[in-house]
């Protein structure tokens, strides 16, 4: 009965969003007809097109996500052979606050055939010393700790991959803790020889503050609707750092990780798609990670992510017009370009224009419809994702401020990151200080 009521809430939310869209478009049409101001007319057309694009994107992602969920339900009885050797690589740099909890999570894996490779990238704290305590080799499983001078995450990953023996590579960030079944769930996807990588699901573990609750909702909604929708086409565009599994042969074929972007995971994924491989997603393989707990750290993180993604897009820009040779990579590239640049600029400009419209034309109800439209869609998407992940439905309440406050702030960070990347301003990795929440 409770499940049925939740589904009714979801359907009503989607209906409410479409109803608000109708009212918004009707109001925009009235303004366009009655005004002779060219600026207002241009703005109304822009808002109309932007609204249609966002609603279409939203509905398509949800549709493909639902289809993927149905497909996964039909394949639930599939089990892996457990013959593949999986090398779990944990790159570390100054991770003494989290490394013990992270390695305990790796050691609790139910998959039997694993090799754990911890690669310390020149840490200045006790990371290497703490990891070294866990070293062992019982003939079936092993954990070894390697060390090298600091050279960045991508170099550390390549160093460890070259010294690993598994035919499957699972990269796990040191600030993340895996669920016990994570590796076993990821391995099963590699039955398909065209699958080169599988993204896992990332869950925020520290949900004690307002800002981390919003990030928890963002991760659930972003991964379980966006990535689940992408997985229907086997075109997941980014394998997240906290958990992702790769076919070692595919990594070697494209020349390992490159070092010229701040988003090595995004760059690697794009190169795999360009090489003709498929990229999948396993929502039940979960890595619990520590999210930034204050606004400044959050903005630093999103700034770095955005610049890294833009660097990856710029580096692989030759694939933007590759529709005839390999349409999949061109589609992914344009989608990422829209998400990273067009959407943030369009939404911020749209918000400013809608406020201007309300002040100059007296149509304040249109501003209300605009806000309700996206809030209702966000809430419907949140309820859907929380239902399929069996997460706490109370997080859906945060949808009320999700678009108005959280996404607006993130988009401002994206806009500044885009401008600074355009002017090639220097940036650093900007490592966050860990609080040790995953333990």
matplotlib code that plots the C-alpha trace (Angstrom):
import matplotlib.pyplot as plt

x = [0.0, 2.8, 4.7, 1.5, 1.0, 4.6, 4.1, 0.9, 3.0, 5.5, 2.9, 1.1, 4.5, 5.2, 1.6, 2.1, 5.4, 3.7, 0.8, 3.2, 5.0, 1.7, 0.9, 4.5, 4.3, 0.8, 2.0, 5.1, 3.0, 0.7, 3.8, 5.2, 2.0, 1.3, 4.8, 6.7, 10.0, 12.5, 14.6, 11.6, 10.5, 14.0, 14.1, 10.6, 11.6, 14.9, 13.0, 10.5, 13.2, 15.2, 12.2, 11.3, 14.9, 15.1, 11.7, 12.6, 15.9, 14.3, 11.6, 14.0, 16.4, 13.6, 12.2, 15.5, 16.2, 12.9, 13.7, 17.1, 15.6, 13.2, 16.1, 18.1, 15.1, 14.9, 18.6, 18.7, 19.4, 22.7, 25.8, 29.4, 31.8, 34.1, 37.1, 38.4, 41.1, 40.2, 42.9, 41.5, 43.7, 43.5, 45.5, 46.4, 47.8, 47.7, 44.7, 45.6, 42.1, 40.3, 42.7, 42.0, 38.3, 38.7, 40.9, 38.6, 35.7, 37.9, 38.8, 35.2, 34.4, 32.5, 34.2, 36.9, 39.5, 41.0, 44.4, 44.5, 47.1, 47.5, 49.6, 50.9, 51.7, 54.3, 52.1, 53.5, 51.5, 51.1, 49.1, 51.8, 52.6, 48.9, 48.3, 51.4, 49.8, 47.2, 49.7, 49.2, 49.2, 47.3, 47.6, 44.0, 43.9, 46.6, 47.2, 50.4, 51.4, 53.5, 55.0, 56.3, 57.2, 54.3, 53.1, 49.4, 46.5, 46.7, 50.4, 49.7, 46.9, 49.1, 52.0, 49.7, 47.9, 51.2, 52.2, 48.8, 48.0, 44.2, 42.4, 39.8, 40.9, 38.7, 39.7, 38.6, 39.3, 40.9, 38.1, 35.5, 34.3, 32.8, 29.7, 30.6, 28.9, 30.3, 33.0, 30.8, 28.1, 30.5, 32.2, 29.0, 28.7, 32.0, 30.3, 29.7, 33.1, 32.2, 31.9, 35.1, 34.1, 31.3, 30.5, 29.4, 27.0, 28.3, 26.5, 27.2, 28.0, 28.2, 24.6, 24.6, 24.4, 22.1, 24.7, 25.6, 22.0, 21.6, 24.7, 23.2, 20.1, 22.2, 24.2, 21.2, 19.3, 22.3, 23.5, 20.3, 18.4, 21.2, 23.6, 20.9, 19.4, 22.8, 23.4, 20.3, 22.4, 25.6, 27.1, 27.8, 30.0, 32.0, 33.3, 33.4, 36.6, 35.2, 34.2, 34.7, 35.8, 37.7, 38.8, 42.6, 43.0, 40.9, 42.9, 46.2, 44.7, 44.0, 47.3, 46.4, 45.4, 46.6, 48.0, 46.9, 43.5, 42.1, 39.4, 41.4, 38.3, 36.2, 39.1, 39.6, 35.9, 35.7, 38.6, 37.1, 33.8, 35.8, 37.6, 34.2, 33.7, 30.5, 30.3, 27.7, 26.4, 25.7, 23.5, 23.8, 27.6, 27.9, 30.9, 30.2, 32.2, 32.8, 31.2, 32.4, 30.8, 31.1, 30.2, 33.8, 35.1, 32.0, 32.7, 36.4, 35.4, 32.8, 35.2, 37.9, 35.4, 34.1, 37.5, 38.6, 35.6, 36.1, 39.7, 38.6, 36.1, 38.7, 41.2, 38.7, 37.0, 37.8, 35.0, 32.3, 31.7, 32.3, 28.7, 29.4, 32.3, 31.2, 28.0, 28.2, 31.2, 29.8, 26.5, 28.3, 30.5, 27.6, 25.7, 28.6, 29.1, 25.5, 25.7, 29.0, 28.6, 25.2, 23.0, 24.7, 24.8, 21.3, 19.8, 21.5, 20.5, 17.0, 16.6, 17.8, 15.6, 12.5, 13.1, 13.5, 10.3, 8.4, 9.6, 9.0, 5.7, 4.1, 3.7, 5.0, 2.9, 5.1, 8.2, 6.2, 5.3, 8.9, 10.1, 7.3, 7.9, 11.5, 10.9, 8.1, 10.2, 13.1, 10.8, 9.3, 12.8, 13.9, 11.0, 11.5, 15.3, 14.7, 12.1, 14.3, 17.3, 15.3, 16.8, 15.3, 12.3, 12.7, 15.5, 12.9, 11.9, 15.2, 14.0, 12.1, 15.4, 17.5, 17.0, 16.5, 19.6, 21.9, 21.9, 22.1, 25.2, 26.8, 26.0, 27.7, 30.8, 30.6, 30.3, 33.4, 35.3, 34.3, 35.5, 38.8, 39.4, 38.6, 41.3, 43.7, 44.1, 46.4, 44.8, 45.9, 44.3, 42.8, 42.7, 40.0, 40.8, 39.3, 37.2, 37.4, 33.6, 33.6, 34.8]
y = [0.0, 2.4, 1.6, 2.2, 5.6, 6.6, 5.7, 7.8, 10.7, 10.3, 10.2, 13.3, 15.1, 14.4, 15.6, 18.7, 19.5, 19.2, 21.3, 24.1, 23.8, 24.4, 27.5, 28.8, 28.5, 30.0, 33.0, 33.4, 33.3, 36.0, 38.3, 37.6, 38.6, 41.7, 43.2, 45.0, 45.1, 43.1, 42.2, 40.8, 38.9, 37.4, 36.5, 34.9, 32.7, 31.8, 30.8, 28.8, 26.8, 26.3, 25.0, 22.6, 21.3, 20.8, 19.0, 16.8, 15.9, 15.1, 12.9, 11.1, 10.3, 9.1, 7.0, 5.3, 4.9, 3.1, 0.9, 0.1, -0.8, -3.2, -4.8, -5.2, -6.8, -9.4, -10.2, -10.4, -14.1, -13.7, -14.6, -14.2, -17.1, -15.7, -16.9, -13.4, -12.0, -8.5, -6.1, -3.4, -0.3, 2.3, 5.4, 7.5, 10.9, 12.1, 9.9, 8.8, 9.9, 7.4, 4.8, 2.2, 2.3, 2.2, -0.9, -2.6, -2.1, -3.7, -6.6, -7.4, -8.1, -11.3, -11.8, -14.4, -13.7, -10.3, -8.6, -5.3, -2.8, 0.3, 2.9, 5.7, 8.8, 10.3, 11.1, 13.3, 11.8, 8.3, 6.9, 4.5, 3.3, 2.6, 0.8, -1.3, -2.9, -4.6, -6.4, -10.1, -12.9, -16.2, -17.6, -16.7, -13.0, -10.5, -6.9, -5.1, -1.5, 0.3, 3.8, 6.3, 10.0, 12.3, 12.7, 12.9, 10.4, 9.4, 8.4, 6.6, 4.6, 3.7, 2.7, 0.3, -1.1, -2.0, -4.0, -5.7, -9.2, -9.0, -9.0, -6.6, -3.4, -1.8, 1.8, 2.9, 6.3, 6.1, 8.3, 5.7, 2.5, -0.3, -2.3, -6.0, -7.1, -4.3, -6.2, -9.2, -7.0, -5.2, -8.3, -9.8, -7.1, -8.2, -11.3, -9.0, -8.7, -5.2, -3.8, -2.0, -0.3, -0.3, 2.6, 1.9, 4.0, 6.7, 7.4, 10.3, 8.9, 12.1, 13.4, 15.4, 18.9, 20.7, 21.0, 17.3, 16.2, 18.2, 16.4, 13.1, 13.9, 15.1, 11.9, 9.6, 11.6, 12.2, 8.6, 6.7, 8.6, 10.1, 7.2, 4.6, 6.3, 6.4, 2.7, 1.8, 2.9, 1.6, 5.1, 6.2, 9.2, 9.3, 6.4, 7.9, 7.9, 6.3, 3.1, 1.9, -1.3, -1.6, -4.3, -4.2, -5.0, -2.0, 0.4, -0.9, -0.5, 3.2, 3.9, 4.0, 7.2, 10.5, 13.2, 16.4, 17.0, 17.3, 14.7, 11.6, 9.4, 11.4, 11.5, 7.8, 7.1, 9.2, 7.5, 4.1, 5.1, 6.6, 3.2, 1.5, 0.1, 0.1, 1.6, 0.3, 1.2, -1.0, 1.0, -1.7, -1.6, 1.2, 3.2, 5.3, 8.6, 11.7, 14.8, 18.4, 19.7, 23.4, 25.7, 26.7, 23.1, 22.2, 25.1, 24.1, 20.6, 21.5, 24.1, 21.4, 18.9, 21.4, 22.5, 18.9, 18.0, 21.0, 20.0, 16.5, 17.8, 20.2, 17.4, 15.1, 17.8, 16.0, 13.6, 16.3, 16.0, 12.2, 11.3, 9.4, 7.3, 6.7, 8.5, 7.2, 9.3, 12.4, 12.1, 11.8, 14.7, 17.0, 15.9, 16.7, 20.0, 20.9, 19.8, 21.5, 24.8, 25.5, 24.5, 26.5, 29.7, 29.2, 28.6, 31.5, 33.8, 32.4, 33.1, 36.6, 37.2, 35.8, 38.1, 41.1, 40.0, 39.9, 43.3, 45.0, 43.4, 42.7, 39.0, 37.7, 34.6, 33.5, 33.6, 31.4, 29.0, 28.8, 28.0, 25.5, 23.8, 22.8, 22.2, 19.7, 18.0, 17.7, 16.3, 13.8, 12.7, 12.5, 10.4, 8.0, 7.6, 7.2, 4.5, 2.4, 2.8, 2.2, 5.4, 7.6, 9.3, 12.2, 13.4, 14.4, 17.3, 19.0, 19.2, 22.4, 24.3, 22.0, 23.9, 27.4, 27.4, 24.4, 24.0, 27.8, 28.0, 25.0, 26.6, 29.9, 27.8, 26.1, 29.5, 30.8, 27.6, 27.8, 31.4, 30.7, 27.6, 29.7, 32.2, 29.4, 30.6, 28.4, 26.0, 23.4, 20.0, 21.6, 18.5, 18.5, 17.8, 14.5, 14.3, 10.5, 10.1, 6.8, 4.9]
z = [0.0, 0.9, -2.3, -4.3, -2.6, -3.4, -7.1, -7.1, -5.7, -8.5, -11.2, -9.7, -9.6, -13.3, -14.2, -12.0, -13.8, -17.2, -16.0, -14.9, -18.2, -19.9, -17.8, -18.3, -22.1, -22.2, -20.2, -22.4, -25.5, -24.2, -23.5, -26.9, -28.6, -26.6, -26.5, -29.4, -27.4, -29.5, -26.4, -24.6, -27.7, -28.0, -24.3, -24.5, -27.5, -25.7, -22.5, -24.5, -26.4, -23.2, -21.3, -24.1, -24.2, -20.4, -20.3, -23.2, -21.7, -18.4, -19.9, -22.2, -19.4, -17.2, -20.0, -20.8, -17.1, -16.7, -19.6, -18.2, -14.8, -16.6, -18.5, -15.3, -13.5, -16.3, -15.8, -12.0, -12.0, -13.9, -11.9, -12.8, -13.1, -10.5, -12.6, -13.6, -11.5, -10.3, -9.4, -7.1, -7.3, -4.5, -5.3, -2.3, -1.5, 2.2, 3.0, 6.6, 7.8, 5.5, 4.3, 7.0, 6.6, 2.8, 2.9, 5.3, 2.8, 0.0, 2.2, 2.9, -0.7, -1.4, -4.8, -4.1, -6.7, -5.9, -5.8, -4.0, -5.0, -2.9, -4.6, -2.4, -4.5, -2.4, 0.7, 3.4, 6.2, 7.6, 4.6, 3.5, 7.0, 7.8, 4.5, 4.9, 8.0, 5.8, 3.4, 3.0, 0.4, 1.1, -2.4, -3.3, -2.2, -1.7, -0.7, -1.6, -1.0, -3.6, -3.3, -5.9, -5.9, -6.2, -9.8, -9.8, -9.7, -13.4, -13.1, -9.9, -11.5, -14.5, -12.3, -10.4, -13.5, -15.1, -12.0, -11.5, -12.6, -13.0, -16.3, -14.8, -13.0, -10.4, -9.4, -5.9, -4.4, -1.0, 0.5, -0.4, 1.1, -1.0, -0.2, 0.3, -3.0, -5.2, -7.0, -7.6, -9.1, -11.4, -12.7, -14.1, -16.8, -18.5, -19.9, -22.9, -24.7, -26.0, -22.5, -21.6, -18.3, -15.8, -13.5, -9.9, -7.8, -5.4, -2.2, 0.2, 3.6, 5.7, 5.6, 8.8, 7.3, 4.9, 2.2, 2.4, 2.3, -1.0, -2.4, -1.3, -3.3, -6.2, -6.3, -6.1, -8.7, -11.0, -11.0, -10.9, -13.5, -15.7, -15.6, -15.6, -18.7, -20.4, -19.5, -21.6, -24.6, -23.0, -23.3, -19.7, -20.2, -17.0, -14.8, -11.3, -9.3, -6.2, -8.1, -11.6, -13.2, -16.5, -18.9, -18.6, -22.3, -23.3, -21.0, -22.6, -26.1, -25.7, -24.0, -20.3, -18.4, -19.8, -17.6, -19.4, -17.8, -14.3, -15.2, -16.1, -15.5, -18.0, -20.5, -20.3, -20.7, -23.8, -25.4, -24.7, -26.4, -29.3, -29.6, -30.1, -26.6, -24.6, -21.1, -18.6, -15.1, -12.1, -9.6, -6.8, -6.7, -4.2, -2.9, 0.1, -0.2, 1.9, 0.4, 1.1, 4.3, 3.6, 0.7, -0.2, -0.4, -2.5, -5.0, -5.2, -6.0, -8.7, -10.2, -10.6, -12.0, -14.6, -15.7, -16.0, -18.1, -20.3, -20.8, -21.7, -24.2, -25.7, -26.0, -27.7, -29.8, -33.0, -32.2, -32.1, -35.8, -36.0, -36.7, -39.9, -38.6, -35.0, -34.0, -30.3, -29.4, -31.2, -29.3, -26.0, -26.7, -27.6, -24.5, -22.3, -24.0, -23.3, -19.6, -18.9, -20.8, -22.5, -19.6, -16.8, -18.9, -20.2, -16.8, -15.1, -18.0, -17.9, -14.2, -14.5, -17.5, -15.7, -12.8, -15.2, -17.0, -13.7, -12.7, -16.1, -17.2, -13.9, -14.7, -11.4, -11.7, -14.6, -12.3, -9.9, -12.6, -13.8, -10.3, -9.6, -12.9, -12.2, -8.6, -9.3, -12.0, -9.6, -6.9, -9.3, -10.4, -6.8, -5.7, -8.7, -7.9, -4.2, -4.8, -7.1, -4.8, -1.6, -0.1, 2.5, 0.9, 3.2, 1.0, -1.6, 0.6, -0.3, -3.9, -2.8, -2.6, -4.9, -8.1, -6.6, -4.4, -4.8, -8.6, -9.1, -6.9, -8.7, -12.1, -11.0, -10.2, -13.6, -15.4, -13.6, -14.3, -18.0, -18.3, -16.5, -18.7, -21.8, -20.7, -19.7, -16.1, -14.1, -11.6, -9.1, -8.1, -5.0, -2.8, -0.1, 3.5, 4.6, 7.8, 8.1, 7.8, 5.9, 9.0]

ax = plt.figure().add_subplot(projection="3d")
ax.plot(x, y, z, "-o")
ax.set_aspect("equal")
plt.show()
